Amino acid sequence: MQPANLLPCPFCGGPAAVETNQHPSSFLKVPAEYFINCSNDGNACPVSLAFVGPCPTLPEATRRWNTRAKLPP
């Protein structure tokens, strides 16, 4: 699931990707967690761990990803 309003990585301009940790156990009622990260392959992104999360909802993860500050030039 990719939100339509997800901005590119503020560090390299690469595409962002949504990841979800689903907890499929029927014994534990643990909600899903959402992460958004830079999916630029290789060493193109200057930030090795450009991500936000875990977040309880996809809109919260999207808001946090889209409001991060850019690196100074």
PDB file as gemmi writes it, atoms N, CA and C in Angstrom:
CRYST1    1.000    1.000    1.000  90.00  90.00  90.00 P 1                      
ATOM      1  N   MET A   1       0.851  -1.178   0.000  1.00  0.00           N  
ATOM      2  CA  MET A   1       0.000   0.000   0.000  1.00  0.00           C  
ATOM      3  C   MET A   1       0.892   1.234   0.000  1.00  0.00           C  
ATOM      4  N   GLN A   2       0.793   2.054  -1.023  1.00  0.00           N  
ATOM      5  CA  GLN A   2       1.609   3.250  -1.169  1.00  0.00           C  
ATOM      6  C   GLN A   2       0.701   4.480  -1.178  1.00  0.00           C  
ATOM      7  N   PRO A   3       0.809   5.362  -0.163  1.00  0.00           N  
ATOM      8  CA  PRO A   3      -0.020   6.564  -0.160  1.00  0.00           C  
ATOM      9  C   PRO A   3       0.310   7.456  -1.361  1.00  0.00           C  
ATOM     10  N   ALA A   4      -0.698   8.068  -1.927  1.00  0.00           N  
ATOM     11  CA  ALA A   4      -0.520   8.910  -3.111  1.00  0.00           C  
ATOM     12  C   ALA A   4       0.283  10.168  -2.794  1.00  0.00           C  
ATOM     13  N   ASN A   5       0.237  10.625  -1.551  1.00  0.00           N  
ATOM     14  CA  ASN A   5       0.877  11.889  -1.198  1.00  0.00           C  
ATOM     15  C   ASN A   5       2.235  11.708  -0.530  1.00  0.00           C  
ATOM     16  N   LEU A   6       2.887  10.562  -0.712  1.00  0.00           N  
ATOM     17  CA  LEU A   6       4.178  10.294  -0.094  1.00  0.00           C  
ATOM     18  C   LEU A   6       5.281  11.005  -0.882  1.00  0.00           C  
ATOM     19  N   LEU A   7       6.028  11.876  -0.213  1.00  0.00           N  
ATOM     20  CA  LEU A   7       7.084  12.637  -0.854  1.00  0.00           C  
ATOM     21  C   LEU A   7       8.335  11.779  -1.041  1.00  0.00           C  
ATOM     22  N   PRO A   8       9.205  12.159  -1.985  1.00  0.00           N  
ATOM     23  CA  PRO A   8      10.460  11.426  -2.149  1.00  0.00           C  
ATOM     24  C   PRO A   8      11.393  11.679  -0.957  1.00  0.00           C  
ATOM     25  N   CYS A   9      12.460  10.915  -0.898  1.00  0.00           N  
ATOM     26  CA  CYS A   9      13.439  11.061   0.180  1.00  0.00           C  
ATOM     27  C   CYS A   9      13.985  12.489   0.185  1.00  0.00           C  
ATOM     28  N   PRO A  10      13.989  13.173   1.333  1.00  0.00           N  
ATOM     29  CA  PRO A  10      14.481  14.549   1.372  1.00  0.00           C  
ATOM     30  C   PRO A  10      16.002  14.634   1.273  1.00  0.00           C  
ATOM     31  N   PHE A  11      16.684  13.510   1.365  1.00  0.00           N  
ATOM     32  CA  PHE A  11      18.142  13.521   1.338  1.00  0.00           C  
ATOM     33  C   PHE A  11      18.708  13.245  -0.051  1.00  0.00           C  
ATOM     34  N   CYS A  12      18.062  12.358  -0.826  1.00  0.00           N  
ATOM     35  CA  CYS A  12      18.593  12.010  -2.146  1.00  0.00           C  
ATOM     36  C   CYS A  12      17.572  12.164  -3.263  1.00  0.00           C  
ATOM     37  N   GLY A  13      16.298  12.359  -2.929  1.00  0.00           N  
ATOM     38  CA  GLY A  13      15.254  12.488  -3.932  1.00  0.00           C  
ATOM     39  C   GLY A  13      14.728  11.161  -4.440  1.00  0.00           C  
ATOM     40  N   GLY A  14      15.217  10.071  -3.869  1.00  0.00           N  
ATOM     41  CA  GLY A  14      14.776   8.742  -4.282  1.00  0.00           C  
ATOM     42  C   GLY A  14      13.369   8.434  -3.824  1.00  0.00           C  
ATOM     43  N   PRO A  15      12.787   7.372  -4.351  1.00  0.00           N  
ATOM     44  CA  PRO A  15      11.419   7.013  -3.988  1.00  0.00           C  
ATOM     45  C   PRO A  15      11.342   6.471  -2.560  1.00  0.00           C  
ATOM     46  N   ALA A  16      10.225   6.738  -1.934  1.00  0.00           N  
ATOM     47  CA  ALA A  16       9.976   6.228  -0.591  1.00  0.00           C  
ATOM     48  C   ALA A  16       9.184   4.928  -0.689  1.00  0.00           C  
ATOM     49  N   ALA A  17       9.345   4.078   0.301  1.00  0.00           N  
ATOM     50  CA  ALA A  17       8.637   2.802   0.321  1.00  0.00           C  
ATOM     51  C   ALA A  17       8.011   2.589   1.687  1.00  0.00           C  
ATOM     52  N   VAL A  18       6.839   1.982   1.687  1.00  0.00           N  
ATOM     53  CA  VAL A  18       6.127   1.677   2.923  1.00  0.00           C  
ATOM     54  C   VAL A  18       6.380   0.218   3.286  1.00  0.00           C  
ATOM     55  N   GLU A  19       6.690  -0.018   4.546  1.00  0.00           N  
ATOM     56  CA  GLU A  19       6.829  -1.377   5.062  1.00  0.00           C  
ATOM     57  C   GLU A  19       5.915  -1.518   6.266  1.00  0.00           C  
ATOM     58  N   THR A  20       5.394  -2.709   6.440  1.00  0.00           N  
ATOM     59  CA  THR A  20       4.483  -2.976   7.550  1.00  0.00           C  
ATOM     60  C   THR A  20       4.941  -4.210   8.297  1.00  0.00           C  
ATOM     61  N   ASN A  21       4.972  -4.113   9.613  1.00  0.00           N  
ATOM     62  CA  ASN A  21       5.185  -5.287  10.451  1.00  0.00           C  
ATOM     63  C   ASN A  21       3.810  -5.777  10.885  1.00  0.00           C  
ATOM     64  N   GLN A  22       3.362  -6.847  10.269  1.00  0.00           N  
ATOM     65  CA  GLN A  22       2.099  -7.454  10.667  1.00  0.00           C  
ATOM     66  C   GLN A  22       2.398  -8.512  11.722  1.00  0.00           C  
ATOM     67  N   HIS A  23       1.560  -8.622  12.678  1.00  0.00           N  
ATOM     68  CA  HIS A  23       1.708  -9.622  13.722  1.00  0.00           C  
ATOM     69  C   HIS A  23       0.578 -10.632  13.542  1.00  0.00           C  
ATOM     70  N   PRO A  24       0.848 -11.701  12.785  1.00  0.00           N  
ATOM     71  CA  PRO A  24      -0.226 -12.617  12.406  1.00  0.00           C  
ATOM     72  C   PRO A  24      -0.686 -13.576  13.506  1.00  0.00           C  
ATOM     73  N   SER A  25      -0.044 -13.577  14.655  1.00  0.00           N  
ATOM     74  CA  SER A  25      -0.404 -14.529  15.698  1.00  0.00           C  
ATOM     75  C   SER A  25      -1.840 -14.317  16.161  1.00  0.00           C  
ATOM     76  N   SER A  26      -2.589 -15.379  16.206  1.00  0.00           N  
ATOM     77  CA  SER A  26      -3.972 -15.277  16.672  1.00  0.00           C  
ATOM     78  C   SER A  26      -4.035 -15.156  18.196  1.00  0.00           C  
ATOM     79  N   PHE A  27      -2.928 -15.455  18.866  1.00  0.00           N  
ATOM     80  CA  PHE A  27      -2.912 -15.382  20.330  1.00  0.00           C  
ATOM     81  C   PHE A  27      -2.605 -13.974  20.825  1.00  0.00           C  
ATOM     82  N   LEU A  28      -1.868 -13.225  20.032  1.00  0.00           N  
ATOM     83  CA  LEU A  28      -1.507 -11.871  20.429  1.00  0.00           C  
ATOM     84  C   LEU A  28      -2.272 -10.877  19.565  1.00  0.00           C  
ATOM     85  N   LYS A  29      -2.902  -9.943  20.180  1.00  0.00           N  
ATOM     86  CA  LYS A  29      -3.630  -8.904  19.453  1.00  0.00           C  
ATOM     87  C   LYS A  29      -2.771  -7.647  19.421  1.00  0.00           C  
ATOM     88  N   VAL A  30      -1.671  -7.723  18.663  1.00  0.00           N  
ATOM     89  CA  VAL A  30      -0.746  -6.612  18.547  1.00  0.00           C  
ATOM     90  C   VAL A  30      -1.022  -5.895  17.231  1.00  0.00           C  
ATOM     91  N   PRO A  31      -1.204  -4.587  17.260  1.00  0.00           N  
ATOM     92  CA  PRO A  31      -1.510  -3.870  16.019  1.00  0.00           C  
ATOM     93  C   PRO A  31      -0.298  -3.825  15.089  1.00  0.00           C  
ATOM     94  N   ALA A  32      -0.559  -3.576  13.834  1.00  0.00           N  
ATOM     95  CA  ALA A  32       0.508  -3.441  12.843  1.00  0.00           C  
ATOM     96  C   ALA A  32       1.303  -2.171  13.131  1.00  0.00           C  
ATOM     97  N   GLU A  33       2.539  -2.168  12.660  1.00  0.00           N  
ATOM     98  CA  GLU A  33       3.402  -0.998  12.749  1.00  0.00           C  
ATOM     99  C   GLU A  33       3.812  -0.624  11.331  1.00  0.00           C  
ATOM    100  N   TYR A  34       3.876   0.677  11.062  1.00  0.00           N  
ATOM    101  CA  TYR A  34       4.203   1.165   9.718  1.00  0.00           C  
ATOM    102  C   TYR A  34       5.534   1.900   9.748  1.00  0.00           C  
ATOM    103  N   PHE A  35       6.344   1.641   8.726  1.00  0.00           N  
ATOM    104  CA  PHE A  35       7.627   2.285   8.533  1.00  0.00           C  
ATOM    105  C   PHE A  35       7.658   2.838   7.109  1.00  0.00           C  
ATOM    106  N   ILE A  36       8.321   3.957   6.914  1.00  0.00           N  
ATOM    107  CA  ILE A  36       8.555   4.483   5.572  1.00  0.00           C  
ATOM    108  C   ILE A  36      10.048   4.743   5.467  1.00  0.00           C  
ATOM    109  N   ASN A  37      10.636   4.268   4.362  1.00  0.00           N  
ATOM    110  CA  ASN A  37      12.071   4.445   4.191  1.00  0.00           C  
ATOM    111  C   ASN A  37      12.406   4.813   2.762  1.00  0.00           C  
ATOM    112  N   CYS A  38      13.653   5.226   2.573  1.00  0.00           N  
ATOM    113  CA  CYS A  38      14.163   5.516   1.243  1.00  0.00           C  
ATOM    114  C   CYS A  38      14.475   4.184   0.573  1.00  0.00           C  
ATOM    115  N   SER A  39      13.961   3.989  -0.627  1.00  0.00           N  
ATOM    116  CA  SER A  39      14.184   2.718  -1.316  1.00  0.00           C  
ATOM    117  C   SER A  39      15.226   2.852  -2.427  1.00  0.00           C  
ATOM    118  N   ASN A  40      16.017   3.929  -2.379  1.00  0.00           N  
ATOM    119  CA  ASN A  40      17.067   4.140  -3.364  1.00  0.00           C  
ATOM    120  C   ASN A  40      18.129   3.066  -3.171  1.00  0.00           C  
ATOM    121  N   ASP A  41      18.349   2.255  -4.191  1.00  0.00           N  
ATOM    122  CA  ASP A  41      19.305   1.149  -4.093  1.00  0.00           C  
ATOM    123  C   ASP A  41      20.744   1.654  -4.133  1.00  0.00           C  
ATOM    124  N   GLY A  42      21.627   0.848  -3.575  1.00  0.00           N  
ATOM    125  CA  GLY A  42      23.051   1.169  -3.619  1.00  0.00           C  
ATOM    126  C   GLY A  42      23.416   2.254  -2.635  1.00  0.00           C  
ATOM    127  N   ASN A  43      24.432   3.005  -2.968  1.00  0.00           N  
ATOM    128  CA  ASN A  43      24.934   4.061  -2.090  1.00  0.00           C  
ATOM    129  C   ASN A  43      24.515   5.442  -2.561  1.00  0.00           C  
ATOM    130  N   ALA A  44      23.408   5.531  -3.290  1.00  0.00           N  
ATOM    131  CA  ALA A  44      22.973   6.809  -3.845  1.00  0.00           C  
ATOM    132  C   ALA A  44      22.443   7.756  -2.782  1.00  0.00           C  
ATOM    133  N   CYS A  45      21.915   7.232  -1.674  1.00  0.00           N  
ATOM    134  CA  CYS A  45      21.373   8.078  -0.608  1.00  0.00           C  
ATOM    135  C   CYS A  45      22.477   8.341   0.423  1.00  0.00           C  
ATOM    136  N   PRO A  46      22.727   9.614   0.763  1.00  0.00           N  
ATOM    137  CA  PRO A  46      23.781   9.918   1.731  1.00  0.00           C  
ATOM    138  C   PRO A  46      23.438   9.518   3.160  1.00  0.00           C  
ATOM    139  N   VAL A  47      22.206   9.174   3.416  1.00  0.00           N  
ATOM    140  CA  VAL A  47      21.785   8.781   4.749  1.00  0.00           C  
ATOM    141  C   VAL A  47      21.521   7.275   4.730  1.00  0.00           C  
ATOM    142  N   SER A  48      22.315   6.520   5.464  1.00  0.00           N  
ATOM    143  CA  SER A  48      22.214   5.057   5.380  1.00  0.00           C  
ATOM    144  C   SER A  48      20.912   4.522   5.974  1.00  0.00           C  
ATOM    145  N   LEU A  49      20.346   5.211   6.919  1.00  0.00           N  
ATOM    146  CA  LEU A  49      19.092   4.755   7.535  1.00  0.00           C  
ATOM    147  C   LEU A  49      18.058   5.879   7.489  1.00  0.00           C  
ATOM    148  N   ALA A  50      17.604   6.215   6.303  1.00  0.00           N  
ATOM    149  CA  ALA A  50      16.591   7.255   6.149  1.00  0.00           C  
ATOM    150  C   ALA A  50      15.220   6.615   6.283  1.00  0.00           C  
ATOM    151  N   PHE A  51      14.649   6.650   7.495  1.00  0.00           N  
ATOM    152  CA  PHE A  51      13.334   6.053   7.702  1.00  0.00           C  
ATOM    153  C   PHE A  51      12.627   6.701   8.871  1.00  0.00           C  
ATOM    154  N   VAL A  52      11.319   6.514   8.944  1.00  0.00           N  
ATOM    155  CA  VAL A  52      10.521   6.883  10.100  1.00  0.00           C  
ATOM    156  C   VAL A  52       9.747   5.642  10.538  1.00  0.00           C  
ATOM    157  N   GLY A  53       9.469   5.556  11.806  1.00  0.00           N  
ATOM    158  CA  GLY A  53       8.695   4.436  12.324  1.00  0.00           C  
ATOM    159  C   GLY A  53       9.343   3.890  13.575  1.00  0.00           C  
ATOM    160  N   PRO A  54       8.675   3.013  14.239  1.00  0.00           N  
ATOM    161  CA  PRO A  54       7.352   2.501  13.894  1.00  0.00           C  
ATOM    162  C   PRO A  54       6.259   3.500  14.236  1.00  0.00           C  
ATOM    163  N   CYS A  55       5.223   3.484  13.444  1.00  0.00           N  
ATOM    164  CA  CYS A  55       4.055   4.327  13.652  1.00  0.00           C  
ATOM    165  C   CYS A  55       2.820   3.432  13.710  1.00  0.00           C  
ATOM    166  N   PRO A  56       1.835   3.793  14.516  1.00  0.00           N  
ATOM    167  CA  PRO A  56       0.645   2.948  14.651  1.00  0.00           C  
ATOM    168  C   PRO A  56      -0.283   2.970  13.441  1.00  0.00           C  
ATOM    169  N   THR A  57      -0.196   4.026  12.613  1.00  0.00           N  
ATOM    170  CA  THR A  57      -1.068   4.112  11.437  1.00  0.00           C  
ATOM    171  C   THR A  57      -0.255   4.583  10.234  1.00  0.00           C  
ATOM    172  N   LEU A  58      -0.733   4.248   9.042  1.00  0.00           N  
ATOM    173  CA  LEU A  58      -0.075   4.701   7.825  1.00  0.00           C  
ATOM    174  C   LEU A  58      -0.165   6.221   7.662  1.00  0.00           C  
ATOM    175  N   PRO A  59      -1.297   6.869   7.966  1.00  0.00           N  
ATOM    176  CA  PRO A  59      -1.331   8.338   7.878  1.00  0.00           C  
ATOM    177  C   PRO A  59      -0.311   9.011   8.811  1.00  0.00           C  
ATOM    178  N   GLU A  60      -0.094   8.464   9.990  1.00  0.00           N  
ATOM    179  CA  GLU A  60       0.897   9.028  10.918  1.00  0.00           C  
ATOM    180  C   GLU A  60       2.305   8.868  10.353  1.00  0.00           C  
ATOM    181  N   ALA A  61       2.625   7.702   9.820  1.00  0.00           N  
ATOM    182  CA  ALA A  61       3.944   7.475   9.217  1.00  0.00           C  
ATOM    183  C   ALA A  61       4.153   8.410   8.037  1.00  0.00           C  
ATOM    184  N   THR A  62       3.140   8.583   7.203  1.00  0.00           N  
ATOM    185  CA  THR A  62       3.220   9.476   6.048  1.00  0.00           C  
ATOM    186  C   THR A  62       3.442  10.914   6.492  1.00  0.00           C  
ATOM    187  N   ARG A  63       2.703  11.363   7.500  1.00  0.00           N  
ATOM    188  CA  ARG A  63       2.863  12.731   8.014  1.00  0.00           C  
ATOM    189  C   ARG A  63       4.284  12.946   8.515  1.00  0.00           C  
ATOM    190  N   ARG A  64       4.801  11.994   9.275  1.00  0.00           N  
ATOM    191  CA  ARG A  64       6.155  12.130   9.815  1.00  0.00           C  
ATOM    192  C   ARG A  64       7.206  12.128   8.703  1.00  0.00           C  
ATOM    193  N   TRP A  65       7.050  11.263   7.702  1.00  0.00           N  
ATOM    194  CA  TRP A  65       7.998  11.220   6.588  1.00  0.00           C  
ATOM    195  C   TRP A  65       7.978  12.532   5.810  1.00  0.00           C  
ATOM    196  N   ASN A  66       6.793  13.041   5.541  1.00  0.00           N  
ATOM    197  CA  ASN A  66       6.651  14.240   4.714  1.00  0.00           C  
ATOM    198  C   ASN A  66       7.045  15.529   5.403  1.00  0.00           C  
ATOM    199  N   THR A  67       7.257  15.529   6.711  1.00  0.00           N  
ATOM    200  CA  THR A  67       7.577  16.775   7.426  1.00  0.00           C  
ATOM    201  C   THR A  67       9.012  16.810   7.941  1.00  0.00           C  
ATOM    202  N   ARG A  68       9.866  15.893   7.498  1.00  0.00           N  
ATOM    203  CA  ARG A  68      11.263  15.925   7.934  1.00  0.00           C  
ATOM    204  C   ARG A  68      12.008  17.049   7.233  1.00  0.00           C  
ATOM    205  N   ALA A  69      12.992  17.595   7.908  1.00  0.00           N  
ATOM    206  CA  ALA A  69      13.788  18.687   7.337  1.00  0.00           C  
ATOM    207  C   ALA A  69      14.806  18.128   6.348  1.00  0.00           C  
ATOM    208  N   LYS A  70      15.104  18.916   5.336  1.00  0.00           N  
ATOM    209  CA  LYS A  70      16.132  18.529   4.361  1.00  0.00           C  
ATOM    210  C   LYS A  70      17.514  18.881   4.923  1.00  0.00           C  
ATOM    211  N   LEU A  71      18.523  18.157   4.433  1.00  0.00           N  
ATOM    212  CA  LEU A  71      19.909  18.483   4.799  1.00  0.00           C  
ATOM    213  C   LEU A  71      20.291  19.805   4.159  1.00  0.00           C  
ATOM    214  N   PRO A  72      21.123  20.615   4.849  1.00  0.00           N  
ATOM    215  CA  PRO A  72      21.576  21.855   4.225  1.00  0.00           C  
ATOM    216  C   PRO A  72      22.465  21.543   3.027  1.00  0.00           C  
ATOM    217  N   PRO A  73      22.524  22.439   2.026  1.00  0.00           N  
ATOM    218  CA  PRO A  73      23.351  22.179   0.828  1.00  0.00           C  
ATOM    219  C   PRO A  73      24.839  22.151   1.139  1.00  0.00           C  
TER     220      PRO A  73                                                      
END                                                                             
